[in-house]
Amino acid sequence: MARVVLASALSRWLPASAGRPSREIALDVPGARLDEALDAVFARYPNLRGYVLDEHGGVRHHVAVFVDGTAVADKRRPNQALSERSEIYVMQALSGG
């Protein structure tokens, strides 16, 4: 199973019982591809889907996703292959000037 880590800034989208505020949440989920692993996370936390993905299933501009330490190259098609030991980090991206 892949491990998905949700950065602490995403805790506002999770129910209070999911974890302490301002702490990372780590989940082990099934999925041979990134989109499948994310779907498993959204099955547990449906409110998170609209914050992370747009209406076309792409990763939103204000969200950063890393797989095994490398930023997802194509945010419009987050379907890259995962290994059973992949680590996926989902976090709020910083922007501004």
MARMI-144320 format. One record per residue: residue number from 1; x, y, z of N, C-alpha, C, O in turn. Coordinates in nm, 2 decimals, always signed. Atoms other than C-alpha are relative to their C-alpha. Example, Ala and Ser with C-alpha at 12.3 -4.5 7.8 and 13.67 -1.06 7.14 Angstrom:
REM MARMI-144320
> 1, +0.09, -0.12, +0.00, +1.23, -0.45, +0.78, +0.09, +0.12, +0.00, +0.19, +0.12, +0.07
> 2, -0.09, -0.11, +0.00, +1.37, -0.11, +0.71, -0.08, +0.11, +0.08, -0.03, +0.22, +0.09
***
This chain:
REM MARMI-144320
> 1, +0.08, -0.12, +0.00, +0.00, +0.00, +0.00, +0.09, +0.12, +0.00, +0.19, +0.13, +0.06
> 2, -0.07, -0.13, +0.00, +0.11, +0.35, -0.07, -0.04, +0.08, +0.13, -0.14, +0.05, +0.19
> 3, +0.02, -0.08, -0.12, +0.14, +0.60, +0.22, -0.03, +0.14, -0.05, +0.05, +0.20, -0.13
> 4, +0.04, -0.14, +0.04, -0.04, +0.94, +0.17, +0.02, +0.08, +0.13, -0.04, +0.05, +0.23
> 5, -0.02, -0.09, -0.11, +0.07, +1.22, +0.40, -0.07, +0.13, -0.04, -0.04, +0.19, -0.14
> 6, +0.07, -0.13, +0.02, -0.17, +1.52, +0.43, +0.07, +0.10, +0.09, +0.07, +0.08, +0.21
> 7, -0.07, -0.10, -0.08, +0.02, +1.83, +0.54, -0.10, +0.06, +0.10, -0.22, +0.06, +0.08
> 8, +0.08, -0.05, -0.10, -0.11, +2.00, +0.85, -0.09, +0.11, -0.04, -0.20, +0.13, +0.02
> 9, +0.09, -0.10, +0.05, -0.26, +2.29, +0.65, -0.13, -0.05, -0.05, -0.23, +0.02, -0.06
> 10, +0.12, +0.06, +0.06, -0.51, +2.05, +0.51, -0.10, -0.05, +0.11, -0.21, -0.10, +0.08
> 11, +0.08, +0.05, -0.11, -0.65, +1.96, +0.86, -0.13, +0.07, +0.01, -0.23, +0.01, +0.06
> 12, +0.13, -0.07, -0.01, -0.92, +2.22, +0.83, -0.11, -0.07, -0.09, -0.23, -0.05, -0.07
> 13, +0.09, +0.07, +0.09, -1.08, +2.00, +0.56, -0.04, -0.14, +0.05, -0.12, -0.21, -0.01
> 14, +0.03, +0.13, -0.06, -1.09, +1.69, +0.78, -0.09, +0.01, +0.12, -0.08, +0.11, +0.19
> 15, +0.09, +0.00, -0.12, -1.34, +1.60, +1.05, +0.10, +0.01, +0.13, +0.21, -0.04, +0.12
> 16, -0.08, -0.01, -0.12, -1.21, +1.68, +1.40, +0.05, -0.13, +0.06, +0.16, -0.13, +0.12
> 17, -0.05, +0.13, -0.05, -1.18, +1.31, +1.48, +0.11, -0.05, -0.08, +0.17, -0.15, -0.04
> 18, -0.11, +0.06, +0.09, -0.93, +1.26, +1.20, +0.14, +0.02, +0.06, +0.23, -0.06, +0.03
> 19, -0.14, -0.03, -0.06, -0.64, +1.40, +1.40, +0.00, +0.13, +0.07, -0.10, +0.21, +0.06
> 20, -0.01, -0.13, -0.07, -0.52, +1.69, +1.60, +0.02, +0.11, -0.11, +0.09, +0.09, -0.21
> 21, -0.02, -0.11, +0.09, -0.53, +2.03, +1.43, +0.15, +0.03, -0.01, +0.23, +0.01, +0.08
> 22, -0.14, -0.04, +0.03, -0.20, +2.15, +1.27, +0.10, -0.12, +0.01, +0.21, -0.10, +0.05
> 23, -0.09, +0.11, +0.00, -0.06, +1.80, +1.25, -0.02, -0.08, -0.14, -0.13, -0.08, -0.19
> 24, +0.01, +0.09, +0.12, +0.02, +1.58, +0.95, -0.09, -0.12, +0.03, -0.09, -0.17, +0.14
> 25, +0.07, +0.12, -0.01, -0.21, +1.29, +0.88, +0.06, -0.10, -0.10, +0.07, -0.06, -0.22
> 26, -0.06, +0.10, +0.09, -0.06, +0.97, +0.73, -0.10, -0.11, -0.01, -0.15, -0.16, +0.09
> 27, +0.09, +0.11, +0.03, -0.28, +0.71, +0.57, +0.07, -0.10, -0.10, +0.14, -0.06, -0.19
> 28, -0.05, +0.10, +0.09, -0.19, +0.38, +0.41, -0.12, -0.04, -0.09, -0.23, -0.08, -0.03
> 29, +0.12, +0.02, +0.09, -0.42, +0.33, +0.10, +0.04, -0.08, -0.12, +0.16, -0.09, -0.15
> 30, -0.02, +0.07, +0.12, -0.45, +0.10, -0.19, +0.01, +0.09, -0.12, -0.05, +0.20, -0.12
> 31, +0.00, -0.07, +0.13, -0.38, +0.21, -0.55, +0.13, -0.03, -0.07, +0.24, -0.01, -0.02
> 32, -0.12, +0.02, +0.08, -0.15, +0.13, -0.83, +0.04, +0.12, -0.07, +0.15, +0.13, -0.13
> 33, -0.03, -0.13, +0.06, -0.17, +0.48, -0.96, -0.04, +0.11, +0.10, -0.11, +0.09, +0.19
> 34, +0.02, -0.11, -0.09, -0.18, +0.82, -0.79, -0.15, +0.04, +0.01, -0.20, +0.06, +0.12
> 35, +0.14, -0.03, -0.01, -0.54, +0.89, -0.88, -0.08, -0.10, +0.08, -0.17, -0.06, +0.15
> 36, +0.07, +0.11, -0.08, -0.65, +0.56, -0.73, +0.03, +0.02, +0.15, -0.06, +0.01, +0.23
> 37, -0.04, -0.03, -0.14, -0.46, +0.64, -0.41, -0.08, +0.12, +0.06, -0.13, +0.12, +0.17
> 38, +0.07, -0.12, -0.04, -0.61, +0.99, -0.39, -0.15, -0.03, +0.02, -0.22, +0.02, +0.11
> 39, +0.14, +0.04, -0.01, -0.96, +0.84, -0.45, -0.03, -0.08, +0.13, -0.13, -0.06, +0.20
> 40, +0.01, +0.07, -0.12, -0.90, +0.61, -0.15, +0.00, +0.10, +0.12, -0.07, +0.08, +0.22
> 41, +0.00, -0.11, -0.10, -0.82, +0.92, +0.06, -0.13, +0.07, +0.00, -0.19, +0.10, +0.11
> 42, +0.13, -0.07, +0.01, -1.13, +1.10, -0.06, -0.12, -0.08, +0.04, -0.22, -0.03, +0.08
> 43, +0.10, +0.09, -0.05, -1.34, +0.80, +0.02, -0.02, +0.02, +0.16, -0.12, +0.01, +0.21
> 44, +0.00, -0.02, -0.15, -1.24, +0.86, +0.39, -0.04, +0.15, +0.03, -0.10, +0.17, +0.13
> 45, +0.01, -0.14, -0.03, -1.24, +1.24, +0.37, -0.06, +0.07, -0.12, +0.01, +0.14, -0.19
> 46, +0.06, -0.05, +0.12, -1.49, +1.35, +0.10, +0.02, +0.16, -0.02, +0.03, +0.21, -0.13
> 47, -0.01, -0.15, +0.00, -1.46, +1.73, +0.19, +0.14, +0.04, -0.06, +0.15, +0.15, -0.11
> 48, -0.14, -0.04, +0.05, -1.09, +1.72, +0.08, +0.01, +0.00, -0.15, +0.09, +0.07, -0.21
> 49, -0.01, +0.02, +0.15, -1.16, +1.62, -0.28, -0.01, +0.14, -0.07, +0.08, +0.17, -0.16
> 50, +0.01, -0.13, +0.07, -1.28, +1.97, -0.39, +0.11, +0.10, +0.02, +0.13, +0.19, -0.05
> 51, -0.11, -0.09, -0.03, -0.99, +2.14, -0.23, +0.13, -0.05, -0.08, +0.21, +0.04, -0.12
> 52, -0.12, +0.05, +0.07, -0.72, +1.91, -0.39, -0.02, -0.01, -0.15, +0.07, +0.02, -0.22
> 53, +0.02, +0.02, +0.14, -0.88, +1.84, -0.73, -0.10, +0.10, -0.05, -0.19, +0.14, +0.02
> 54, +0.10, -0.09, +0.07, -1.06, +2.06, -0.98, -0.11, -0.09, -0.06, -0.11, -0.21, -0.04
> 55, +0.11, +0.07, +0.06, -1.38, +1.96, -1.16, +0.03, -0.10, -0.11, -0.05, -0.18, -0.15
> 56, -0.04, +0.09, +0.11, -1.18, +1.78, -1.43, +0.09, -0.11, +0.06, +0.14, -0.20, -0.02
> 57, -0.09, +0.11, -0.06, -0.98, +1.56, -1.18, +0.14, +0.04, +0.01, +0.22, -0.05, +0.04
> 58, -0.14, -0.04, -0.01, -0.66, +1.76, -1.20, +0.03, +0.06, +0.13, -0.06, +0.11, +0.20
> 59, -0.05, -0.06, -0.13, -0.46, +1.88, -0.90, -0.01, +0.15, -0.02, +0.04, +0.21, -0.11
> 60, +0.01, -0.15, +0.00, -0.55, +2.24, -0.82, +0.13, +0.07, +0.00, +0.23, +0.02, +0.06
> 61, -0.12, -0.09, +0.00, -0.30, +2.52, -0.87, +0.06, +0.02, +0.14, +0.18, +0.02, +0.15
> 62, -0.04, -0.03, -0.13, -0.28, +2.59, -0.50, +0.04, -0.12, +0.08, +0.07, -0.11, +0.20
> 63, -0.03, +0.12, -0.07, -0.20, +2.23, -0.41, +0.13, -0.06, -0.06, +0.14, -0.06, -0.18
> 64, -0.12, +0.07, +0.05, +0.14, +2.05, -0.44, -0.01, -0.14, +0.04, -0.05, -0.18, +0.16
> 65, +0.00, +0.15, -0.02, +0.16, +1.67, -0.47, +0.14, -0.05, -0.04, +0.19, -0.02, -0.15
> 66, -0.13, +0.06, +0.02, +0.49, +1.49, -0.44, -0.01, -0.15, +0.01, -0.08, -0.20, +0.11
> 67, +0.00, +0.14, -0.01, +0.54, +1.12, -0.51, +0.15, -0.04, +0.01, +0.23, -0.01, -0.08
> 68, -0.14, +0.04, -0.02, +0.86, +0.97, -0.37, +0.10, +0.11, -0.01, +0.21, +0.09, -0.06
> 69, -0.09, -0.11, -0.01, +1.01, +1.31, -0.32, +0.00, +0.09, -0.13, +0.08, +0.19, -0.13
> 70, +0.00, -0.08, +0.13, +0.94, +1.44, -0.68, -0.14, +0.06, -0.02, -0.24, -0.01, -0.01
> 71, +0.13, -0.07, +0.03, +0.67, +1.69, -0.77, -0.07, -0.07, -0.12, +0.00, -0.11, -0.21
> 72, +0.08, +0.06, +0.11, +0.39, +1.55, -0.99, +0.02, +0.09, -0.12, +0.00, +0.21, -0.12
> 73, -0.04, -0.07, +0.12, +0.49, +1.65, -1.34, -0.13, +0.06, -0.07, -0.13, +0.17, -0.12
> 74, +0.12, -0.04, +0.08, +0.14, +1.67, -1.50, -0.12, +0.00, +0.10, -0.18, -0.10, +0.13
> 75, +0.11, -0.02, -0.09, -0.11, +1.81, -1.25, -0.14, -0.02, -0.06, -0.23, -0.04, +0.01
> 76, +0.13, +0.02, +0.06, -0.39, +1.78, -1.50, -0.04, -0.15, -0.01, -0.15, -0.18, -0.02
> 77, +0.02, +0.15, +0.01, -0.35, +1.40, -1.52, +0.08, -0.07, +0.11, +0.19, -0.13, +0.08
> 78, -0.08, +0.06, -0.11, -0.24, +1.27, -1.18, -0.02, -0.15, +0.00, -0.08, -0.21, +0.10
> 79, +0.02, +0.14, +0.01, -0.23, +0.91, -1.29, +0.13, -0.08, -0.01, +0.13, -0.19, -0.06
> 80, -0.12, +0.07, +0.01, +0.13, +0.82, -1.26, +0.00, -0.13, +0.09, -0.07, -0.14, +0.19
> 81, -0.01, +0.12, -0.06, +0.22, +0.47, -1.15, +0.07, +0.01, +0.14, +0.15, +0.09, +0.16
> 82, -0.06, +0.00, -0.14, +0.30, +0.40, -0.78, +0.05, -0.14, +0.03, +0.01, -0.24, -0.03
> 83, -0.04, +0.13, -0.05, +0.49, +0.12, -0.61, -0.07, -0.02, +0.13, -0.14, +0.07, +0.18
> 84, +0.07, +0.04, -0.13, +0.36, -0.06, -0.30, +0.06, +0.09, +0.11, +0.00, +0.10, +0.22
> 85, -0.06, -0.08, -0.11, +0.60, +0.16, -0.10, +0.01, +0.15, -0.03, +0.09, +0.22, +0.04
> 86, -0.01, -0.14, +0.03, +0.54, +0.49, -0.26, -0.05, +0.09, +0.11, -0.14, +0.05, +0.19
> 87, +0.04, -0.10, -0.09, +0.51, +0.80, -0.04, -0.05, +0.12, -0.07, +0.02, +0.18, -0.15
> 88, +0.07, -0.11, +0.07, +0.27, +1.07, -0.15, -0.02, +0.11, +0.10, -0.08, +0.08, +0.21
> 89, +0.02, -0.11, -0.09, +0.27, +1.41, +0.01, -0.09, +0.10, -0.07, -0.07, +0.14, -0.18
> 90, +0.09, -0.09, +0.05, -0.02, +1.64, -0.04, +0.00, +0.13, +0.09, -0.02, +0.11, +0.21
> 91, -0.01, -0.12, -0.09, +0.02, +2.00, +0.08, -0.04, +0.13, -0.08, -0.06, +0.13, -0.20
> 92, +0.04, -0.12, +0.06, -0.09, +2.35, +0.02, +0.12, +0.07, -0.06, +0.23, +0.08, +0.01
> 93, -0.11, -0.06, +0.06, +0.14, +2.52, -0.23, +0.01, +0.15, +0.04, -0.10, +0.21, +0.06
> 94, -0.02, -0.14, -0.03, +0.28, +2.86, -0.16, +0.00, +0.08, -0.13, +0.06, +0.04, -0.23
> 95, +0.00, -0.08, +0.12, +0.23, +3.14, -0.40, +0.01, +0.15, +0.05, -0.01, +0.18, +0.16
> 96, +0.00, -0.15, -0.04, +0.26, +3.52, -0.41, +0.13, +0.06, -0.06, +0.20, +0.00, -0.13
> 97, -0.11, -0.08, +0.06, +0.52, +3.78, -0.49, +0.08, +0.07, +0.10, +0.18, +0.13, +0.07
***
